[in-house]
Amino acid sequence: MKAFREAVTRLKGRHILVTGGAGFIGSNLVEALLELGARVTVLDDLSTGFEKNIEEFASRADFSFIQGDIRDSLADISTIQQQLDYRPLYTFEEGIAAYLAFSKR
Ligand SMILES: NC(=O)c1ccc[n+]([C@@H]2O[C@H](COP(=O)([O-])OP(=O)(O)OC[C@H]3O[C@@H](n4cnc5c(N)ncnc54)[C@H](O)[C@@H]3O)[C@@H](O)[C@H]2O)c1
């Protein structure tokens, strides 16, 4: 519970990009991040993921989905990055911490 509270404190209101967020791991991470109060943008080309994995979040104001290939949309990515609380290592570590805190509640 302490880890969960700490994760909420760190993530509440932050805008986080989850690449591959329509996949198995990504969509579970998205759920955890939203539950912890983060705002989430998913970038996914749906090559192996499914829109149905994220459809439950689609109507939320704190969620957005961009269909695209991370390799082809560097211009888009840099636009997205300007809107994010984006620090790659931070985001990765926080994402893992958030997922663990969420799953251990
Ligand atoms: N129920 C289960 O236990 C279950 C279900 C599904 C998968 N798995 C396992 O989970 C493991 C990994 O799952 P995962 O979530 O890493 O795989 P995934 O394929 O579900 O997720 C990867 C996501 O990245 C996206 N993607 C790939 N290349 C991209 C690109 N260039 N640009 C944008 N998006 C891109 C895909 O469309 C997909 O949504 C696998 O071993 C799989 O077998 C388990």
The ligand as an SDF file (V2000), in Angstrom:
LIG
                    3D

 44 48  0  0  0  0  0  0  0  0999 V2000
   -2.8660  -13.8830  -21.7100 N   0  0  0  0  0  0  0  0  0  0  0  0
   -1.5560  -13.9230  -21.7830 C   0  0  0  0  0  0  0  0  0  0  0  0
   -0.8900  -14.4610  -20.9020 O   0  0  0  0  0  0  0  0  0  0  0  0
   -0.8410  -13.2660  -22.9230 C   0  0  0  0  0  0  0  0  0  0  0  0
   -1.5700  -12.5790  -23.8860 C   0  0  0  0  0  0  0  0  0  0  0  0
   -0.8670  -11.9520  -24.9120 C   0  0  0  0  0  0  0  0  0  0  0  0
    0.5270  -12.0330  -24.9440 C   0  0  0  0  0  0  0  0  0  0  0  0
    1.1890  -12.7230  -23.9950 N   0  0  0  0  0  0  0  0  0  0  0  0
    2.6550  -12.8070  -24.0050 C   0  0  0  0  0  0  0  0  0  0  0  0
    3.1770  -11.5640  -23.5740 O   0  0  0  0  0  0  0  0  0  0  0  0
    4.4540  -11.3900  -24.1800 C   0  0  0  0  0  0  0  0  0  0  0  0
    4.7010  -10.0340  -24.7670 C   0  0  0  0  0  0  0  0  0  0  0  0
    3.5310   -9.2980  -24.9860 O   0  0  0  0  0  0  0  0  0  0  0  0
    3.7340   -7.8420  -25.5110 P   0  0  0  0  0  0  0  0  0  0  0  0
    2.7470   -6.9710  -24.8440 O   0  0  0  0  0  0  0  0  0  0  0  0
    5.1760   -7.4580  -25.4350 O   0  0  0  0  0  0  0  0  0  0  0  0
    3.4490   -8.0460  -27.0550 O   0  0  0  0  0  0  0  0  0  0  0  0
    2.3000   -7.4260  -27.9060 P   0  0  0  0  0  0  0  0  0  0  0  0
    2.5490   -7.8690  -29.3030 O   0  0  0  0  0  0  0  0  0  0  0  0
    0.9830   -7.7340  -27.2950 O   0  0  0  0  0  0  0  0  0  0  0  0
    2.5570   -5.8560  -27.7380 O   0  0  0  0  0  0  0  0  0  0  0  0
    3.4350   -5.1290  -28.5260 C   0  0  0  0  0  0  0  0  0  0  0  0
    2.6830   -3.9100  -29.0320 C   0  0  0  0  0  0  0  0  0  0  0  0
    3.5810   -3.0750  -29.7390 O   0  0  0  0  0  0  0  0  0  0  0  0
    2.9590   -2.6660  -30.9640 C   0  0  0  0  0  0  0  0  0  0  0  0
    4.0370   -2.3710  -31.8870 N   0  0  0  0  0  0  0  0  0  0  0  0
    4.9400   -3.2320  -32.3990 C   0  0  0  0  0  0  0  0  0  0  0  0
    5.7900   -2.5950  -33.2220 N   0  0  0  0  0  0  0  0  0  0  0  0
    5.4070   -1.2950  -33.2220 C   0  0  0  0  0  0  0  0  0  0  0  0
    5.8960   -0.1300  -33.8720 C   0  0  0  0  0  0  0  0  0  0  0  0
    6.9510   -0.1720  -34.6990 N   0  0  0  0  0  0  0  0  0  0  0  0
    5.2830    1.0620  -33.6420 N   0  0  0  0  0  0  0  0  0  0  0  0
    4.2130    1.1190  -32.8220 C   0  0  0  0  0  0  0  0  0  0  0  0
    3.7080    0.0490  -32.1610 N   0  0  0  0  0  0  0  0  0  0  0  0
    4.3070   -1.1490  -32.3640 C   0  0  0  0  0  0  0  0  0  0  0  0
    2.0840   -3.8250  -31.3500 C   0  0  0  0  0  0  0  0  0  0  0  0
    1.0310   -3.4980  -32.2380 O   0  0  0  0  0  0  0  0  0  0  0  0
    1.5640   -4.2860  -29.9940 C   0  0  0  0  0  0  0  0  0  0  0  0
    0.3710   -3.6060  -29.6190 O   0  0  0  0  0  0  0  0  0  0  0  0
    4.5830  -12.4440  -25.2480 C   0  0  0  0  0  0  0  0  0  0  0  0
    5.4820  -13.4050  -24.7670 O   0  0  0  0  0  0  0  0  0  0  0  0
    3.1940  -13.0000  -25.3910 C   0  0  0  0  0  0  0  0  0  0  0  0
    3.2030  -14.3640  -25.7690 O   0  0  0  0  0  0  0  0  0  0  0  0
    0.5310  -13.3260  -22.9830 C   0  0  0  0  0  0  0  0  0  0  0  0
  1  2  1  0
  2  3  2  0
  2  4  1  0
  4  5  1  0
  4 44  2  0
  5  6  2  0
  6  7  1  0
  7  8  2  0
  8  9  1  0
  8 44  1  0
  9 10  1  0
  9 42  1  0
 10 11  1  0
 11 12  1  0
 11 40  1  0
 12 13  1  0
 13 14  1  0
 14 15  2  0
 14 16  1  0
 14 17  1  0
 17 18  1  0
 18 19  2  0
 18 20  1  0
 18 21  1  0
 21 22  1  0
 22 23  1  0
 23 24  1  0
 23 38  1  0
 24 25  1  0
 25 26  1  0
 25 36  1  0
 26 27  1  0
 26 35  1  0
 27 28  2  0
 28 29  1  0
 29 30  1  0
 29 35  2  0
 30 31  1  0
 30 32  2  0
 32 33  1  0
 33 34  2  0
 34 35  1  0
 36 37  1  0
 36 38  1  0
 38 39  1  0
 40 41  1  0
 40 42  1  0
 42 43  1  0
M  CHG  2   8   1  16  -1
M  END
$$$$
